[in-house]
């Protein structure tokens, strides 16, 4: 058995301890990253447009609390139809891509 190199990298230590060899945990982490990415994108687009959550909500035809939830990285209920409505309100369109799952040199999915 090959001995691993020691590390002081906190992220690497956490990965080894909680994710390495546990594909179900890695998948959960990937889902959380996707939720965070969507939330960040909605927030960034709204801020770039110079809108408050209330103003964006009015353009989309919803409530500010809905926009707030969509901008929360822990929210898991993103719907494609709502993302499209937000995109239209901001002069954008939603694109969905399927990309190859690549693994970095340590075998983790990116």
Secondary structure per residue as TSV (DSSP state, phi and psi in degrees):
chain	resnum	aa	ss	phi	psi
A	1	X	-	360.0	135.3
A	2	X	-	-80.2	130.7
A	3	X	-	-83.3	136.0
A	4	X	-	-78.2	150.2
A	5	X	-	-71.1	138.4
A	6	X	-	-69.8	151.3
A	7	X	-	-144.0	154.7
A	8	X	-	-113.7	4.3
A	9	X	-	-71.5	113.7
A	10	X	H	-59.5	-40.8
A	11	X	H	-63.3	-43.5
A	12	X	H	-64.5	-41.3
A	13	X	H	-61.9	-46.1
A	14	X	H	-63.1	-41.6
A	15	X	H	-59.5	-48.7
A	16	X	H	-60.5	-42.4
A	17	X	H	-72.1	-40.4
A	18	X	H	-111.7	-18.0
A	19	X	T	-121.3	-33.3
A	20	X	T	-59.8	126.2
A	21	X	T	76.8	10.9
A	22	X	-	-127.9	81.4
A	23	X	H	-59.4	-31.3
A	24	X	H	-67.0	-35.7
A	25	X	H	-71.2	-38.6
A	26	X	H	-62.9	-41.5
A	27	X	H	-62.7	-41.5
A	28	X	H	-62.0	-42.4
A	29	X	H	-62.0	-42.3
A	30	X	H	-62.6	-39.4
A	31	X	H	-64.0	-42.7
A	32	X	H	-63.8	-37.9
A	33	X	H	-64.1	-40.0
A	34	X	H	-64.3	-44.2
A	35	X	H	-60.0	-42.5
A	36	X	H	-64.1	-40.8
A	37	X	H	-64.2	-41.8
A	38	X	H	-64.2	-46.9
A	39	X	H	-58.8	-44.5
A	40	X	H	-64.9	-39.6
A	41	X	H	-65.5	-44.4
A	42	X	H	-61.3	-46.1
A	43	X	H	-59.6	-50.4
A	44	X	H	-61.2	-42.6
A	45	X	H	-64.2	-41.7
A	46	X	H	-64.0	-46.0
A	47	X	H	-64.1	-41.7
A	48	X	H	-62.0	-33.4
A	49	X	T	-78.8	-7.4
A	50	X	T	72.9	30.8
A	51	X	-	-108.8	148.9
A	52	X	-	-83.3	170.0
A	53	X	H	-61.8	-39.0
A	54	X	H	-63.4	-44.1
A	55	X	H	-64.1	-42.9
A	56	X	H	-64.8	-41.9
A	57	X	H	-58.0	-42.7
A	58	X	H	-63.5	-40.4
A	59	X	H	-66.1	-33.9
A	60	X	H	-84.5	-23.3
A	61	X	T	87.5	38.4
A	62	X	S	-139.5	-165.7
A	63	X	-	-105.0	155.7
A	64	X	H	-59.8	-31.7
A	65	X	H	-64.4	-31.2
A	66	X	H	-67.9	-44.1
A	67	X	H	-62.7	-41.9
A	68	X	H	-58.8	-45.2
A	69	X	H	-62.2	-42.0
A	70	X	H	-64.0	-28.4
A	71	X	T	-87.6	1.4
A	72	X	-	-90.1	122.2
A	73	X	T	-62.3	-19.7
A	74	X	T	-87.7	-6.1
A	75	X	-	-74.4	134.3
A	76	X	-	-116.5	6.5
A	77	X	-	-102.7	28.8
A	78	X	-	-61.0	131.6
A	79	X	-	-113.9	146.3
A	80	X	H	-62.4	-38.0
A	81	X	H	-64.3	-40.2
A	82	X	H	-69.0	-40.3
A	83	X	H	-63.1	-36.9
A	84	X	H	-65.0	-42.3
A	85	X	H	-61.7	-41.2
A	86	X	H	-64.9	-44.6
A	87	X	H	-57.6	-46.9
A	88	X	H	-61.1	-40.8
A	89	X	H	-64.8	-24.9
A	90	X	T	-106.3	9.2
A	91	X	T	70.8	31.5
A	92	X	-	-125.6	167.0
A	93	X	-	-126.2	153.7
A	94	X	-	-89.8	134.5
A	95	X	-	-119.3	139.8
A	96	X	-	-117.6	131.4
A	97	X	-	-126.4	145.8
A	98	X	-	-106.0	123.5
A	99	X	-	-121.5	155.4
A	100	X	-	-64.3	143.7
A	101	X	-	-86.3	114.7
A	102	X	-	-103.5	152.2
A	103	X	B	-116.5	138.1
A	104	X	-	-79.3	-178.0
A	105	X	T	-63.8	-14.3
A	106	X	T	-100.9	6.2
A	107	X	S	85.4	9.6
A	108	X	-	-90.3	142.0
A	109	X	B	-70.8	145.0
A	110	X	-	-99.7	360.0
